[in-house]
Each structure stands twice: as structure tokens, then as C-alpha cells.
Amino acid sequence: MSSMTSHVIAIKEMMEGAEAYVTKECCIYKVPSHIRRLNEDAYTPKVVSIGPFHHNTNPLLHSMERHKLIYCKAFLERTETNWDKWIHYIEEVQLEFRSCYSDTLEFSKEELVKIIFVDSGFILELFWRHHIDDESTDDIFLSKPWLDNAIRYDLLLLENQIPFFVLKSLFNLSFNCDNNDIPSFIELSFEYFSYFNGSNMICDNISSIRHFTDLIRTFHLHHPQKKRPARTGRLVNHLPSATELSEAGVKFKVDTQSSCLLDLRFSGGVLEIPQLKVEDWTTELLFRNMVALEQCHYPNESYITDYVLVLDFLINTSKDVDLLVRKRVLVSWLGDSESVALLFNGLWKNIVQTSFNSHYFQLCKDLNAWYRNPWRNLKATLRSDYCKSPWQTAASVAGIFLIVLTLIQTVCSILQVIHP
């Protein structure tokens, strides 16, 4: 065989192996490196790997593999599930399963079936025990509060997911769905992640969920009375900080009525913002993974990213954080205000945005117009330069009073000269 012929054959084989890299079924992504490198820990599981992306990649996660097996076995025995039914189903969908991931999975069919089998069984038993509040004797290790929380947050990471349809189908294979005493898998998911469901969304209102990161994003987007705002191609390039707006007369008020975190409103000089709890490392983890999901999967519906941008504008320094904490808009559980400012300033780095929430666009436009008003701008300058503290305010008032007295005295002196 000539060298030319061998080259042709090699190139043909290479081209035949070229398939669509990311298909419409794809919904679980490796976080883009330019975003991931800003905070690797926010995207990496701490105690348990789920799915193929982090399988056997970190020795620190190996100790949980035994517990995953124990939980998987317990669920199969609890439900008297025929293991062959699970294996048969997983083998049937493993190609569809592969297409849900953005990167090529370097696992054989047998290896992938094992990963899906064990990880799915672990999640189903975990959710079931949470549902029935089972404090089994073999659950001494995983029932520890710190580990329970760590597992819950690991299950929210974008790279640490199994497609929801797989979990739902395996659950249905194990239970008689006609039994009204058995909750659906979506109901179990709502129970397990209820802490994040601040809008009190009910599972009847949900059409489709791709995975748990997608579920948490849906919780945050849900508004009981309103539809999601339209999108606009016009972007916001500037918004004064909270301190600057306050000096221009904007009043900040915590919105206690709305159950939707994204429900920002500005009217009559009052900016109403639903309260946000800033918790240790978990707040950053949640927002980073929701933003990463939107960057990869919802670039034209990036409502969480819009919210992050507005907060990034409002919070520049620790002074802005202190102001929002005083107004109860922020509840900070971090050590200091500077840490909170750094958190929000970092969330929007390396983010690409092609559209914007039309409601937020109008809100930012109104706030900018308020701030640029010459009279309010003058008041802001006076507050900034001459009224930074009570003592400085008193000194400024005294100085103005002295100038007025001096002016009056000068006028009187001139009048005496003109009219002796």
C-alpha cells in the first residue's frame, strides 16, 4: 500500500469518526476554563462525585464510593427491584445519556452502566431517606449535619450531574406509580432541595427539569404572579453604586412581599430589593453554577446573570455592603464587608452577555436618570464632600453660617458708606 493511500484511509477514518460535538440533548457541561479558573472550588465536588465528569478524578472522593454502594443496595432491597430491569434500561439509554454531556466520555459501555447504576441508586436512596426521615443504624456516617450539607451542595454543581430523566425512570421502575402513597421523583427532589425554593414553587408548575442545577435555577426564576420579562438586545454599561445612589437621594428598602429573589423594583425614588442571605461559601457556589449553566445552555435566557450584573454594579466596596446590610437588603454571614464586596465583584468576571432582562434595563435606565439629575447630583456632591460624618456636617453648616454672617456684615458696611 502506498503512503498516499494510507494517508487517504487514515483521513477518511478520522472524518467518519467526527460527530456533532454538542447536540441539542446536551445539558451537562464542563464549566468553561476562563470562568472555572476564577474559583475552581466552586465547581468541584467536595465529598461525592456524581456522574462521569469527576468519577475517579480525586482521591478525596474515594471514601464515599463505599457509601454510595451501600445506599444503592439499600434502595434496591427496600423496593425489591429487579436489578436486571435497571441494567437493561441503562444499557438502552446509555447513548442518549452520553449525548447529555458536553465532553466526550472516555468510558466503555460497561463502565458507564456501572457509574449510572451506582450513582442513581445512591441519589434515590438518599432522597427516600430524607422523605421518610429514616435514621437507620447504618446511616451514622452520612447523617452527620456537616456531611449532609456538603452532599446537598455537591449535588447542585453543574459538572456533578446525572440527567433527570434517568433518575426519574429508574425511580419509576422501582415503584408502582399508581400507588398514591408513593410521591413522584420530582416531589422527592422538591423536598430534598426545599431550602432553595424561596418562591414556594410547587412541582405542578414545572414542565421539564434537565438536572438538579437546572432545578435550583428554576426555583430562583419562579414568580407566583408574574411571567419572566422579555429580553432586549440593549445592554447596561453603567449603574451607580449603592452608596452613590443613596447620596443622590435613592432610598433602599427590603422587599418583604415578593418571594422571588429577582424581583427588583424602583419607583418614587425607592429601590426595593428582596432580601439576600450571603452565606459562607455556599452563596458563591450557587450563583457561580447557575451563571455557568446560563452561559452554556441558556445564553438568551440569562436571568440569573442579569441579577448578578445589577448586584455587581450596586456593590463596589465595603461601604456599599454596609449600606445594604443596614437596610436589611443583605444579611451577611461572612466575616467582613470586604469579603462580600469581593464575592459580588467576582461573580460577573469573564461573563459574556448578548441580551438583557427588559425590566432590569428600564430599572437601570431610571436609576441612571435619577442620579444624573443636576439638582440631585449637587446634593450628592455636597453629601460626599461636606457631610461624610456628623462632625463634618456640623462644621460645614457652621462654615456656611459664618459665610452668611460675613456677607451680611459686608453688605451692611457698604450700605453705611453709601448712606452715611
Buried (B, 14 or more C-beta within 10 A) or exposed (E): EEEEEEEEEEEEEEEEEEEEEBEEBBBBBBBBEEBBEBBEEBBBBBBBBBBBBBBEEEEEBEEBBEBBEBBBBBBBEBBEBEEEEBBEBBBEBBEEBBBBBBBEBEBEEEBBBBBBBBBBBBBBBBBBBBBEEEEEEEBEEBEEEEBEEBBBBBBBBBBBBBBBBBBBBBBBBBBEEEEEEBBBBBBBBBBBBEEBBBBEBEBEEBEEBBBBBBBBBBBBBBBEEEEBBEBBEEEBEEBBBBBBBBBBBBEBEBBEEBBBBBBBBBEEEEBBBBBBEBBEBBBBBBBBBBBBBBBBBBEEBBBBBBBBBBBBBBBBBBBBBBBBBEBEBBEBEBEEBEBBBBBBBBBBEEBEBEBBBBBBBEBBBEBBEBBEEEEBBEBBEEBEEBBEEEEEBEEBEEEEEEEEEEEEEEEEEEEEEEEE
